Amino acid sequence: MLLDKINKTNDIKKLNLKEKKLLAKEIRDYILNVTSNNGGHLASSLGTVELTIALESVFDLNKDKIIWDVGHQCYTHKILNGRKNEFKTLRKFGGISGFPKTSESKTDAFNTGHSSTSISAAMGMAKARDLKKRNQYIVAVIGDGALTGGMAMEALNHVGSSNTNMIVVLNDNEMSISKNVGGINKLLTKLRVKKNYTRSNKYGKRIVSHIPIIGNAIIGLVRKTKDSIKQLIIPGMYFEEIGFRYLGPFDGHDIAELEDILSRSKDLEGPTLIHVITKKGKGYKIAEDNPDKFHGVSKFDINTGLPINKKSIDYSKTFGKKLVELAKRNKDIVAITAAMKDGTGLSEFASTFPTRFFDVGIAEQHALTFAAGLASNGLIPCVNIYSSFYQRCYDQVIHDICSQNLPVIMFVDRAGIVGNDGETHQGMFDLSFFRCVPNLIIMAPANFKELEYMMEYAIKLNKPVIIRFPRGGEASIDIPVKHLRNGKCSIIEEGNDVTIISIGKTVSKAVNVSNRLKSNKINCEVINCRFLKPFDDKAVIDSIRKTGKVVVIEDGTIIGGLCSKVKELIAENNLNVKALYFAYPDKFIEHGDVSQLEKKYKNDEDSIYNEIISLTK
């Protein structure tokens, strides 16, 4: 196998073109086998195999820098750069990450995981190179979906006006996660028309090159006038108008053509954008036909493409179903997503209310201010964004929504530990950074029924609201649910020995631990906070005073959220109590199964149970 020859950086340079084509097939098979067992970002990585081979054949990653935007497509890069054997541990606890990681390899130039960052980072590296007078090439590889992110447009504007030597490779597969929307997509559709020109150009070169003596000279002359011809054939040369030399579009699966254009681009002055067209899921027909479903996958059967473990109802689907029900009763409800219609459970809403559904692309900042505009004109916007992506629109929540007290309902999906995607996707910080924002109501449901109650309640409030819920399903235990009153907690079990305070996903842990402690004759008072803000100070203080011992369980960082709130209450009221706090430490939490991470950071039921036993001795 040709993969046997690939053990370290630049080994790819030893292969000829025929061998590289065969290697591409082997790499695809390897990626497919590993992701079918481990899960991962399959379609995007299958689509960039030849592009990665060409890039790393032309550039020297011992000194040159390639920045992979988002990083969903980096699997081939990892295999080519010293992690071929470790690739089997992809996304597993203690194994290699599914995203570029500078701690794994010096060839991973920049940590990525969120969209639209590569051009900004590349510009910084290019300027640092110039100031330090280094000899290296800087390349950003960005997908067409990521261009819908405002940060990418800001970076393009800066780079285009700078005359800085750097290369942007636009990987155009007509997809982000869901199908692309908006003006950038329309622009690229126009540019794809040039494929006809490219084909005719290649055909013409083959004919002209056979003309004796003058054939190659004619080809050289045509190259010199290519920019002028391009302006005549391609409408709206946006990239050239902002300062880039635009090349393409090229077939992103033609290694020879890619190597040729990448090699020639090394000699160009100023910023260059190379437009390549790839097919998401390339080489695996099931993924080619369903690229959105195979963007991120769990374990699946290669022969059928079906998941090994059948998906059951989860929080996202519960949210989506309930929102449709509410929208049928209230015509002012509208829904917004940032390129995550399927992931956030909004597919049914989109098909049921097409004029009341808005996919703004990978543009979380715009999504929130757009929602503020809708709310200011009498509508009830429901925005569903993953917790880790709300980090990107914090100012909009503060400045555009909460400072004006606008009734935008913000659903925080994938909150808390999410597992195998690691640091960039763990929803660790939302309770902390939202808690300090004035006018904002923060809720977290303990189960599906409580989520539905919270949605009904939020629709009537006429205030900015956060409703936070985890990835996946609800706990199997039965948690009693009452209708909500503003800022009031729910005391699930009464007891005199220990107060256990929890919110959202952690309520089930509190109940389970309490039930186990009964065998030790320890009776716990279990509080489901329901609201982090406003907080039920009186009920919590009364319980703590009664038991003299308090345990707080939180699926987030130890700083700023529920644990911090209880600590503040204890200090402010001079309560003399014994206390335990179970949350995640002040660090970025690595990838791994949720159960493994909970156990490592002692936020699992066994650890909580054992600590409470020690507390009560």
FENURNOR-V336056 format. One record per backbone hydrogen bond with DSSP energy under -0.5 kcal/mol. CO is the residue of the C=O (numbers start at 1). NH is the residue of the N-H. Records with the same first field share a line. If there is no record, write none. Layout:
CO->NH + NH
This chain:
1->4
2->5
3->6
5->7
8->11
10->13
11->14
12->15
16->20
17->21
18->22
19->23
20->24
21->25
22->26
23->27
24->28
25->29
26->30
27->31
28->32
29->33
30->34
31->35
32->36
33->37
34->37 + 38
35->39
36->300
40->42 + 297
41->45
42->46
43->47 + 281
45->48
46->49
48->52
49->53
50->54
51->55
52->56
53->57
54->57 + 58
55->59
59->61
60->63 + 64
65->139
66->68 + 109
67->69 + 141
69->71
71->74
74->78
75->79
76->80
77->81
78->81 + 83
83->87
85->88
86->89 + 96
87->90
89->92
92->95
96->91
100->112
101->104 + 105
105->108
107->109
114->70 + 113 + 117
117->121
118->122
119->123
120->124
121->125
122->126
123->127
124->128
125->129
126->130
127->131
128->132
129->134
130->133
134->136
137->65
138->167
139->67
140->142 + 169
141->69
142->171
143->147
144->147
145->148
146->149
149->152 + 153
150->154
151->155
152->156
153->157
154->158
155->159
156->160
157->161
159->162 + 163 + 164
164->166
166->272
167->140 + 169
168->170 + 274
169->142 + 171
170->172 + 276
171->144 + 173
172->278
174->180
175->145
178->176
182->186
183->187
184->188
185->189
186->190
187->191
188->192
189->193
190->193
191->194
192->195
193->196 + 197
194->198
195->199
196->200
197->201
198->202
199->203
200->204
201->205
202->206
203->207
204->208
205->209
207->210
208->211
211->215
212->214
214->218
215->219
216->220
217->221
218->222
219->223
220->224
221->225
223->226
225->229
226->230
227->231
228->232
229->233
230->234
233->235
236->238
237->241
238->242
239->244
240->243
244->246
245->273
247->275
250->252 + 277
251->254
253->255
254->258
255->259
256->260
257->261
258->262
259->263
260->264
261->265
262->266
263->266
264->267
265->268
270->166
271->245
272->168 + 274
273->247 + 275
274->170 + 276
275->249 + 250
276->172 + 278
277->252
278->280
279->282
281->284 + 288
284->287 + 288
285->289
286->290
288->291
290->294
292->295
294->42 + 43
297->40
299->308
300->302
301->305
306->301
308->310
314->318
315->319
316->320
317->321
318->322
319->323
320->324
321->325
322->326
323->327
324->328
325->329
326->329 + 330
330->333
332->380
334->382
335->358
336->384
337->339 + 360
339->178
340->344
341->346 + 347
342->345
346->350
347->351
348->352
349->353
353->356
354->357
356->335
358->337 + 360
361->363
363->367
364->368
365->369
366->370
367->371
368->372
369->373
370->374
371->375
372->376
373->377
374->377 + 379
375->378
379->381
380->334
381->383 + 409
382->336 + 384
383->385 + 411
385->413
386->389 + 390
387->390 + 391
389->392
390->393
391->394
393->397
394->398
395->399 + 400
396->400 + 401
397->402
398->403
401->406
402->405
406->408
407->409
408->410 + 465
409->383 + 411
410->412 + 467
411->385 + 413
412->469
413->387
415->471
416->427
418->420
419->422
422->425 + 426
426->428
427->416
428->557
429->433
430->434
431->435
432->436
434->437
436->438
437->440
441->466
442->532 + 533
443->468
444->504
447->451
448->452
449->453
450->454
451->455
452->456
453->457
454->458
455->459
456->460
457->460 + 461
458->461 + 462
464->441
465->410
466->443
467->412
468->445
469->415
472->315
477->479
478->480
485->488
490->492 + 528
493->526
498->500 + 525
499->501 + 551
500->527
501->553
502->529
503->506
504->507
505->508 + 509
506->510
507->511
508->512
509->513
510->514
511->515
512->516
513->517
514->518
516->519
517->520 + 522
518->521
521->523
522->524
523->497 + 498
524->526
525->500 + 527
526->492 + 493 + 528
527->502 + 529
528->490
529->531
530->444
533->442
535->537
536->540
537->541
538->542
539->543
540->544
541->545
542->546
543->547
544->548
548->578
549->499
550->580
551->501
552->582
553->503
554->556
556->584
558->560
561->565
562->566
563->567
564->568
565->569
566->570
567->571
568->572
569->573
570->575
571->574
575->577
578->550
580->552
581->583
582->554
584->558
585->587
587->589
591->94
593->597
594->598
595->599
596->600
597->601
598->603 + 604
599->602
604->608
605->609
606->610
607->611
608->612
609->613
610->614
611->615
612->616
614->617
